[in-house]
Amino acid sequence: MLSAFARACTACALLFVIPSVNAQSPGESVNPEGELTLARGIDAALRSNPDLLASAYELSAAQARIVQAGLRPNPGLGLELENFAGTGATKRIDSLETTLSLSQVVELGGKRGLRRAAAEADLDVVGVEQRARELDVLSEVTGRFIDVVAAQERVRFAIQATALAQKTLDAIGARVEAGRSPEAERSRARIALTRALLEQRQAESELRAARYALSATWGSPEPAFTSARAELFDLRAVESFQALMDKLEQSPDFTRFASESRLREAELRLARVQARPNLTFSVGVRRFEVNSDTALVAGFSMPLPVYDRNQGTIREAQVRLNQTDALRNAARVRARASLLALYQEMNTDRARVDTLRNEAMPQAQLALDQTRSGYDRGRFSFLELITVQEELLALQAAAIDAAADYHRVLAEIERLTSAALTRPISTP
């Protein structure tokens, strides 16, 4: 069963999406159709992601372990035959003594309660790990959604590049027909158009692959959505680095260590109490074949803790407890280093997008307009025109890549901190 924690995280995962469509209703198909938003994609993945569905069995298994841990030892039924098939008076069954007894192990030290406490602590660990897997799925869906959005932008950009190459070829053709340009320039323009068409097909192929990869996160072999809707270049400001650092401790990656510490402590208490031996009481009825008399028998037994005092298990439980603290400290160091690197990378990607879109691309567009105008007047060669045109196209492609990188890094930070960093864009 999916946790409320993961459903809450659905609303906070990579909020550069325009949330115009609500999460799927129970009656809606698991394979979303029409225009896809990230919220719908995440909801579909939480409902039917194959890995999540498989890992949900771990919760059922942990709950079954709690039931088993709370059970009492079974009583025992015994039958003893004495003084038969011997010699003399015991040659046959004339002296046979038959004892039917019932025995019960009595656990001392509250072992059953401690076993149950350890199983419940194990369930807490499994629950936290399940939430971590849910966050992994959210991060995976977000990353693949970004890939689809970026691929759509590349296809749109490739179509524009093809149209620009076709426009250039038409202009060159008119100049060649008028005798103002050599035939070689038209051949070069055709080559440029062919290359643009190849790049457009490549972009369309990458978009198809990205769509299939996204639909696989909710277990669908065939995508049913038509397009993914998001504002790729809407780069909202995020929280400060210190605020993100403060949120690290609240992520399932760290709360898991807290739950595991409780589990190890419960295991240590159980190991210590298991050093105390259990008692076995028995009561029964004995029948004497020689005179058909009967009598009650009773007794008890307990192991002597001479060699096995459970000292090895106690030592192991103590070591596991200490190891959990060491692992938590090591994870904290790695997480903080990763967060710092991601935060710096995110700021770098944001600066790249701003520089490309606000400075480099307007200048390249102006240079292209001026070069095209000068080419029409014979001031620039065709090679100069193509060079400036390719520079503009390269800047546009770089801006798409930088924006996609920004959102991917942002998704990784959100996964690391398990918190939303941006506010949603309100629907118009």
N, C-alpha and C positions, 0 to 999 in steps of 0.2 A: 504494500500500500504506500502511495507516495506521501511524503511528509508535508506538513504545512509550511515547513521551512523552505523547501524547494519551490513551492507555489509562490511564496512571498518573493523569492529571488527571481521568479519569472518577470515580475514587473520592473526589476532593477537592472536586468542584464542589457548592457549596451543600448542606452536610450537615445541614440541618434535616430532611431526609427520613429516614423510618424504612426502612433498607435490609433489608427482610425477604425480598426476592426477589433472587436472584443475577442477574448479567448474563446476557444471552441466550446460549444454547448455539448452535453453528453450525447445528444442525438446526431451530432454532426460527424461526418466522415473523418477518420483518423488521418487520411491523406488530404491535406487542405487543397482547395480549389480556388481559382480566380487569382486576385491580387494578394500576394502574401506579405504580411508584416512579420517582424521578428517575434512579436508576442504570440501570434498564431503558430509559428514554427516551433517555438519553445513548448507551447502547450501540447502540440502534437507529439513532440519527442518525449515529454514527460508521461504522456499517456501510453505510448507504444514503442519506446526505444528498446531494442532487443536486449541490450546489456542491462538496462534497468529492470526489465521484466525478469531476467535471469537472476540478478542480484537480490530481487525481492524475496526469493526463496530463503536467503540467508536469515532474514528476519523471522520467518516461520520456523526455521531450524533452531534459532536461538530461543524462541518461545517454547519449543518442544523440550529444549534442554532445561528450562526452568521447571517445567512439569516433572521431568525425570528427577531433577535434583531434590524436589520436595517429597518424593515418595519414601515411605518407610521400608526397611528391609522385610522381605517376606518371611513368614514363619516356616519352620521346618517340621516335617513329619518323618519320624524314624521308627524302624522296626528291628528289634534284636532277637535272635534265637540263640539260646545258650543250652549247654549240657545235652547234646544229642550227637548221635553217630560216633560215640567214643568207645570206651571199653568198660567192662564191668557193668555197674549200675547205669551207666550212661550210654550203653551199647545201642539202644534204639532211641525211642522218644519218650521212654517212661519217665525220665528225669528232666524232660524239656522244660525250659523256662522261656516264656515269650513276653517281650516287653514292647508295648506300643507307646511312643512318646511324642510330645509336641514341644518344639523349642522355638525360642524367639530371641533374636539379637537385640540388645538394648544399647543404642548409641549414646555415649556419654559426651559431655562438653558441648552440646548443641550443634552436633555435626550437620544434622539435616538443615537447620536454619542457616548455617554458614555456607553449605553447598548451594542453597537457594539464593543467598545473597551474592555469591560469586557468579551464579548463572544470570542473575538480574543485572549485575555489573557488566557481564559479557554482552547482554542484550543492548545495554547503553552504548557499548563500543560499536556493535554492529549497526545500531541506529545512526550513530555519527558517521560511520564509514559509508552508509547508504546515502546520507545527505551530501557527503563529499563526492560520491559518484554522481549524484544528481547535479551538483555544481559542475562537475566535469562535463556532463552532457550539455548543460546550459552553455558552457564555454565553447564546446565543440559546435553546437548549433549556431552560436553567434559567429564563430570564425567562418563557418561554411556559408552562412547568410552573407557575411561581408564579401566572401569570394564571389557569390552570385551577383551582388550589387556592383562590385568592381568590374566583373566580367560584362555585365550589361552596359556599364559606362564605356568599356573598351569597344564593345560592338557598336555602340552609338558613335563613338569617336572614329572607328574604322569606316563606318558608313559615310561620315562627313569627309574623311580623308579620301575615300574613293570618289565622292562627288566632286571634291576639289581637284583631284587628278583628272577627272573627266572634263571639268570646266577648263582646266589648263590645256588639255589636249584639243578641245574644241577651239580655244583661242589660238593655239599654235597652228592648227589646221587652217584657220582663216588667214593667218599671216603667210603660211606657205602658199596657199592658193593665190594670194595677192602678190606673191613674189618678194615678200619682205623678209622671209626667213628661209633658211635652207631646209631641205627634206630631212636632214639628220636630226634637226630639233624635234620634228614630229615623231621620229622613231624613238627618240629619248622620252618623249612624253608618253608614247604608248608603253614603253618599258615601265615608266613610273606608275601608270594606271594598272598594268598587270601586277606589279608588286603590291599596290594598294588592295587589289582584289584578293590576292593571296593572303595578305594580312587580315583582311576582313573575314575570310573563311576560317583562318586560324582562330580569330577572336570568337567567332560563332561556335567553333568546336570546343573551345575552352569554356564557353558559357554552358553548353550542353553538359559537359563533364561536371561543372560546378553544380548545376541543377540536380543531377543524379546523386552527387555526393551529399547534398543537403537533404534530399528526400530519404536517403538511406538512414539518416539519424532518427527518423520515426518509422523505420522498418518498411518503407515502401520502395519496391524495385523500379517504379515509374513515377516521375513527378507529375502531379496534376495541376499545380499552380501555373499561372501564365507568366507572372513576373514578380519580382521582389521589389517592394516600395520602401525607399529610405532616402535620406538626404546625406549622400556620401561626403559632401563638402561642408556639412554643418558641424564644425569642430567647437563644441562647447567647452568652456573653462571647467576645470576639475578642482577638487579640493586640494588643500595644501599637502605637502609631503608628510608633515608631522601628523596631520589628521588621518592620513592613510596608514601611517605607522601604528597609530593608536587602535585601528580597526583590525590589525593583524591577529591579535589575540582572540578575537571573536569568531574567526573563521573555523570551519569544521576541522581544518588541518591541525589546529591547536586545541580545540575543545576535545578532539579525539584523545590527545595525550592526557587530559584531565580525566576523561572516562576510563582510559586505560590504567591510570594510576589507581583509581578506585577498584578496578578489577584486580590489579596486582596486590593491593592491600587486602582485598577479600580472599584472594588465593593464599596469601601469607597467613592470615588468621586461620583459614581452613587447614593449611599444612601443619600449623602448630597444634591445633586441637586434635588432628588425626594421630598425633603421637600418643594420645591417651587411648588405651585399649578399650574395646567394647566388651560388654558382658553378654554371655549367652545363658539364658535360663531354660530349663526343660522340666516338664512334668509328664508323667505317663502312668500306665497301668501294666503290672506284671502278673502273668498267670503261671501257676505251678502245675505242670501236667501230672505230677505224682499224686496230688490230692485234689486237683481242680480248684485250689484256692487262688485268690487274687489279692494284690497289694498295690498301693501307690508308690511310685518312685519319683524323686525330684532331685535336681542338681543344677549346678551352674559351672561355667568355665570362662576363663579369660586368658589371653596370651600374655606371656611374660615379656616385657620390653627390655630384653637383654641385649640383643644385637640391633634389631631394627627399631629405632625410635623416630623414624621418619626424618632423620637429620638431613639427608640429602635433598629431599623435597623442600624442606624448610629453607635450606641454603639457596636452592634454585629460585624459590619464590622471592627471597630477599634480593638476590642478584637481578631478577627481572624487574623488581620495583625500582632499584637503583638505575637500571638500564633505561627505564621509561623517562626518568628525569634527565638523563644524559641525552637521550634522543630528542626530547623537547627542546633542550638548550641548543643542540646542533641544528634542529629545524628552524628555530627562531633566528639564528645567525644567517642561515641560508636564505630564509624568506626576506629578511631585511635587506640583504645584499641584492637579491633579485628585484625587490620592490624599488630600490634606488636605481638600479640599471634600467628597469622598465620605465620609471618616471622620467628619467633623463632622455630615454629614447622617444617617449611620447612627446616631450617638449620639442625635441629635435624634429620629429615628423611634423608637428604642428607648424614650426617655423619654416620648414621646407614648403609646406602647402601655401602658407601666407606669402612667402617670397615668390613662388612660382606663379600663383594666381594674381597677385597684386602688383608685382613688379616685372618679372621676366616675361610672362605671356602678353601683357599689354604692349611691352616694348617690341616683342617679336611680331605681334599683329601689325603694329605700326610700321615696322621694317618691311613686312610682307606687302602691305598696301603701297608703301613708297616704291619698293622694288618692282611691283607689278606695274605701277604707273610709269616708272622709268623705263621698264622693258617695252611697254607699248610705244614709247617715244624713241626707242632705240638707244637709251643710255645704259642699259644693263643687258648682259647676255642671258641666254636661257639657263646656263649653268648657275649663274648667280640667283636667278629666280627660284630654281629648284632647291638650291642650298638653303635659302631663307625659308622656303615653304617647309622643308624637312626639319629645320630648327624649331619652327612653331609646333609641328606635329609631335616632335620629341618632347617638348616642354609640356604639352597637353597630356601625353602619356605618363610623364614623370609626375605630374600633379595627381593623376588618378592613383598611381602606385603609392605616392606619399600619403594620400588620404586613407587609402585602404590599410596601409601600415599603421597609421595613427589609430584607427578603430580596432585593429587586431591587438595592438599593445594595450589599448584601453580595456579590451575584453579580458586580457590576461591579468591586468591589475584588478579588475572586478572579481575575477576568479580567485585571486590571491587573497583579497580582503573580504570577499563574499558580501560586497556592498555596492550600491549604485553610486556612481560618481557624478552623473549629470542629471539634469532634469528633463523630463519628456517634452517633446515639442507638441504644443496644443494643436488639436485638429481645427482647421479653419471652418 
